[in-house]
Amino acid sequence: MALAVRARLGRILWLACLLPLAPARVAAGLYELDLTTDGPATTGTEVTISASLVAKDNGSLVLPTDTHVYRFHWIHTPLMLTSKVEKDLSSTISVVGNVPGDFPVSVWVTAANCWMCHQVARSFVILPITKFLVGNIMVSQNTSLPWPSSYLTKTVLKISFLLHDPSNFFKSASFLYHWDFGDGTLLVTDNSVVYYNYSVIGTFMVKLKVVAEWEEAKPGGTSKGIVQKTGDFSASLQLQETLRGIQVLGPTLIQTFQKTTVTLNFLGSPPLTVCWRLKPECLPLEEGECHPVSVASTAYNLTHTFRDPGDYCFSIRAENVISKTHQYHRVQVWPSRLQPAVFAFPCATLITVMLAFIMYMTLRNATQQKDMVENPEPPSGVRCCCQLCCGPFLLESSSEYLEIVRENHGLLPPLYKSVRTYTV
């Protein structure tokens, strides 16, 4: 009998728990939790975490008008809870972490009358707690640039440290700032804001060490001691110079077929993007009118050979991450005077070689003829002059003339062939 009564009471209690939660069971899966926190935090400081119940479909669902229908449940161990506030469909807690680490904080929503029933929504967040100071280095300049972490040289920079202390834990602390600007300059101040001017271009790493000190009562409560916390921070700065102009060094009057080099000196900081084109008039370059070239220095050489005479203009455009500029250089090209000589020299050389060959052949023929008519051993007496030419007139018979020719020119072929007679 007692067992039956006990079972019946159990069913009644179970139904009493489920009946008030009928809307919550229907709402399960239709809502979610948005979590926000002001962490990370330093050990000993207070951190606030807020959870809000919202609809999953960006608000098309109507939230309950009775804000007491649901209840928020938190798990934050080992963080110490300092306060908890629930308002409308949101809940906010404040916790303190005494040891460093990454701690998960969970929250879920159920019906207000039964926290063990089905969850309407659930979420969690990881809260980092560190033993060091928390903050950021902020850098600003009067001139705003569209590129992050890029600033102008020779222009004052405002560098400041922003401490992250939403609970005003360090309101009674004194701070000391050790600055290293990355160019060899060191500075120690008690102010979180400094002004600095970089005179050269480049990438600089600003480093900051912050020391915070304050008095705190000892555990016994009879005296106070000095407590200190430190933090190291850094920020990378890209210092650039605006392009103040382009200095063009090159000839203005040249001749055709002459290789021309024009030197561009950029009054600004690289890396640069350079684009140039020859035009009949000095007009700015349009987008896509020329092919850009990347230049990693402040000087660049343009080389071109003009084939046609006329008036030309080098239209040059250069830009870096900060600014851009244009420059022009006029060039007048005249016909080359060396061009006819280039063709005349081979012709003159060919004519000279041909004349030398003709003279050589003429002299050679004359020498051979002279060798044939001269007598190397002239005979004595009456036959002392040109026996070969005048022989027929001086000699008594033709047989004597032929005999003399054979003696003087033994290598010459015979003038006639001997005829042999055969008798049968």
TATAGI-V379609 format. One record per pair of residues at least 4 apart in sequence whose C-alpha atoms are under 7 Angstrom apart, sorted by the first residue. I is the first residue (numbers start at 1). J is the second residue. Records with the same first field share a line. If there is no record, write none. Layout:
# TATAGI-V379609
I: J + J
This chain:
# TATAGI-V379609
1: 5
2: 6
3: 7
4: 8
5: 9
6: 10
7: 11
8: 12
9: 13
10: 14
11: 15
12: 16
13: 17
14: 18
15: 19
17: 114
18: 22
21: 25 + 111
22: 26
23: 27
24: 28 + 111 + 120
25: 118
27: 120
28: 119 + 120 + 121
29: 120 + 121
30: 55 + 56
31: 53 + 54 + 55 + 56 + 120 + 121
32: 53 + 54 + 55 + 56 + 121 + 122
33: 51 + 52 + 53 + 54 + 121 + 122 + 123
34: 51 + 52 + 53
35: 50 + 51 + 52
36: 49 + 50 + 51
37: 48 + 49 + 50
38: 47 + 48
39: 47 + 127 + 128
40: 127 + 128 + 129
41: 45 + 47 + 128 + 129 + 130 + 134
42: 129 + 130 + 131 + 132 + 133 + 134
43: 97 + 98 + 99 + 100 + 129 + 130 + 131
44: 96 + 97 + 98
45: 96 + 167 + 169
46: 94 + 95 + 96 + 167
47: 94 + 95 + 96
48: 92 + 93 + 94 + 95
49: 92 + 93 + 94
50: 91 + 92 + 93
51: 90 + 91 + 92
52: 89 + 90 + 91
53: 89 + 90
55: 59 + 61
67: 88 + 89
68: 112
69: 111 + 112
70: 109 + 110 + 111 + 112
71: 109 + 110 + 111 + 112
72: 91 + 107 + 108 + 109 + 110
73: 107 + 108 + 109
74: 106 + 107 + 108
75: 105 + 106 + 107
76: 104 + 105 + 106
79: 95 + 96 + 97
80: 95 + 96 + 97
81: 94 + 95 + 96
82: 94 + 95
83: 93 + 94
84: 92 + 93 + 94
85: 91 + 92 + 93
86: 90 + 91 + 92
87: 91
97: 129
100: 129 + 130 + 131
101: 128 + 129 + 130
102: 126 + 127 + 128 + 129
103: 126 + 127 + 128
104: 124 + 125 + 126 + 127
105: 124 + 125 + 126
106: 123 + 124 + 125
107: 122 + 123 + 124
108: 119 + 121 + 122 + 123
109: 119 + 120 + 121 + 122
110: 115 + 117 + 118 + 119 + 120
111: 115
132: 229 + 230 + 231
133: 229 + 230 + 231
134: 163 + 164 + 231
135: 162 + 163 + 164
136: 161 + 162 + 163 + 233
137: 159 + 160 + 161 + 162 + 234 + 235
138: 159 + 160 + 161
139: 157 + 158 + 159 + 160
140: 157 + 158 + 159
141: 156 + 157 + 158
145: 150 + 322
149: 236 + 237 + 238
150: 237 + 238 + 239 + 240
151: 238 + 239 + 240
152: 239 + 240 + 241
153: 198 + 199 + 200 + 201 + 239 + 240 + 241
154: 197 + 198 + 199
155: 197
156: 195 + 196 + 197
157: 195 + 196 + 197
158: 194 + 195 + 196
159: 193 + 194 + 195
160: 192 + 193 + 194
161: 192 + 193
165: 169
172: 214
173: 212 + 213 + 214
174: 212 + 213 + 214
175: 190 + 210 + 211 + 212 + 213
176: 189 + 190 + 210 + 211 + 212
177: 188 + 189 + 190 + 192 + 208 + 209 + 210 + 211
178: 187 + 188 + 189 + 208 + 209 + 210
179: 186 + 187 + 188 + 207 + 208 + 209
180: 185 + 186 + 187 + 206 + 207 + 208
181: 185 + 186 + 205 + 206 + 207
182: 204 + 205 + 206
183: 204
201: 239 + 240 + 241 + 269
202: 238 + 239 + 240
203: 236 + 237 + 238 + 239
204: 236 + 237 + 238
205: 234 + 235 + 236 + 237
206: 234 + 235 + 236
207: 233 + 234 + 235
208: 232 + 233 + 234
209: 231 + 232 + 233
210: 230 + 231 + 232
211: 229 + 230 + 231
212: 228 + 229 + 230
213: 226 + 227 + 228 + 229
214: 226 + 227 + 228
215: 224 + 225 + 226 + 227
216: 224 + 225 + 226 + 227
217: 221 + 223 + 224 + 225
218: 223 + 224 + 225
240: 269
241: 268 + 269
242: 268 + 322 + 323
243: 267 + 268 + 323 + 324 + 325
244: 267 + 268
245: 266 + 267 + 325
246: 264 + 265 + 266 + 267 + 327
247: 264 + 265 + 266
248: 262 + 263 + 264 + 265
249: 262 + 263 + 264
250: 261 + 262 + 263
252: 330 + 331 + 332
253: 331 + 332 + 333
254: 332 + 333 + 334
255: 333 + 334 + 335 + 336
256: 306 + 307 + 308 + 309 + 333 + 334 + 335 + 336
257: 305 + 306 + 307
258: 305 + 306
259: 304 + 305
260: 303 + 304 + 305
261: 301 + 302 + 303 + 304
262: 301 + 302 + 303
263: 300 + 301 + 302
264: 299 + 300 + 301
265: 298 + 299 + 300
266: 298 + 299
269: 298
270: 296 + 297 + 298 + 320
271: 295 + 296 + 297 + 320
272: 294 + 295 + 296 + 318 + 319 + 320
273: 292 + 293 + 294 + 295 + 318 + 319 + 320
274: 292 + 293 + 294 + 295 + 317 + 318 + 319
275: 290 + 291 + 292 + 293 + 316 + 317 + 318
276: 290 + 314 + 315 + 316 + 317
277: 290 + 314 + 315 + 316
278: 312 + 313 + 314 + 315
279: 312 + 313 + 314 + 315
280: 311 + 312 + 313
281: 312 + 313
282: 313 + 315 + 328
283: 315
284: 315
285: 289 + 315
309: 333 + 334 + 335
310: 332 + 333 + 334
311: 331 + 332 + 333
312: 330 + 331 + 332
313: 328 + 329 + 330 + 331
314: 328 + 329 + 330
315: 327 + 328 + 329
316: 326 + 327 + 328
317: 325 + 326 + 327
318: 324 + 325 + 326
319: 323 + 324 + 325
320: 324
338: 342
340: 344
341: 345
343: 347
344: 348
345: 349
346: 350
347: 351
348: 352
349: 353
350: 354
351: 355
352: 356
353: 357
354: 358
355: 359
356: 360
357: 361
358: 362
359: 363
360: 364
361: 365
362: 366
363: 367
364: 368
365: 369
366: 370
367: 371
368: 372
369: 373
370: 374
373: 388
378: 384
379: 383 + 384
380: 384
383: 387
386: 390
387: 391
388: 405
390: 394
391: 395 + 401
392: 398 + 401
395: 400 + 401
398: 402
399: 403
400: 404
401: 405
402: 406
403: 407
404: 408
405: 409
406: 410
